Amino acid sequence: MDKENRILNGLQTGKTPDELADELDMRKQTIIAMVELLVHQGLVKEIDCSSTCESCIMGKSCASSGAGREKLYIVDEEKEE
């Protein structure tokens, strides 16, 4: 499986860029660049964590809480197919 698909799969399971960098043995900056490319391609959406967790699409399953958390992303299921 190529790294782009591994990143997509990791994002689907809620992994952060830090976790993906460790898992794929890549620099975090490289992962972030690849994720931003996936965002630009419409395959991934960035979740806005500036609002309250109750109004967030990931509110019930997100392990992050509070200010200063890492950016979160979700895979756009419609575009992935």
N, C-alpha and C positions, 0 to 999 in steps of 0.2 A: 504494500500500500504506500502511495507517495505521501510526502509530508503534508501537502495541502489537505488530503483526505484525513490524515491522522489529526490534523488541527481541527478540521470540521467535526470529526467524531469526538474529540476531546471537549470542544465547546458545547456539543450536544449534551454531554454528561456533566456540564457545569464547571469544567476546569478553567482555571485562570491562566493568563499568559505566563506567570511564574511557574505554575505547575506543569504547563506544557513545555516550557524551556527545560525544566529538569527531566521530564519524561523523554523528550526527543533529543536531549543532549545538544541543545542549541542555545544561542544567546537570547535573552529576553527581548532585546531590541529587534532581532531577526523575527521572532514570533510576532511581535507587535506590528512590524512592517507587513508580514504576511497576512495577519488578521485585518489590517487596514485595507489591504488589497482586496480581501474577500468582502469587506464592507462596501468598497467602491464597486465591486462586481455585483452587489446586491444579494450575495449568498449569506451574509451575516449582518445582524443588526446590533448596534450598540445600545445597551440599556441605560437610560438616564437615571443615575442614582442620586440625583439632587432632590428628588421628591421623597415622600415617605414610603416606607416598605409596603404599607397597606395598599397603596395605589399602584405598586409595581407588578408587572407581569410575572416576575420571579419571586414575589414577596413570600410565598409559602415554602419555597424550596431553596432559597438563597442562604448560604452559610455565612455570608458577610453581614455585618451590621455596623451601623454607626458611620461617622464621617471618616474620611481618609481611606476608604476601601478602594480596592483596585477596580478598574473598569470591568464591566460584565458584558458578555456578548451572548446572543442566541442565534442559532442557525435558522434561516428562513426556509422552512420546510417546503414551501411552494416552489421556490427558486432552485432548491437542491435537486429536484427530480428532473 
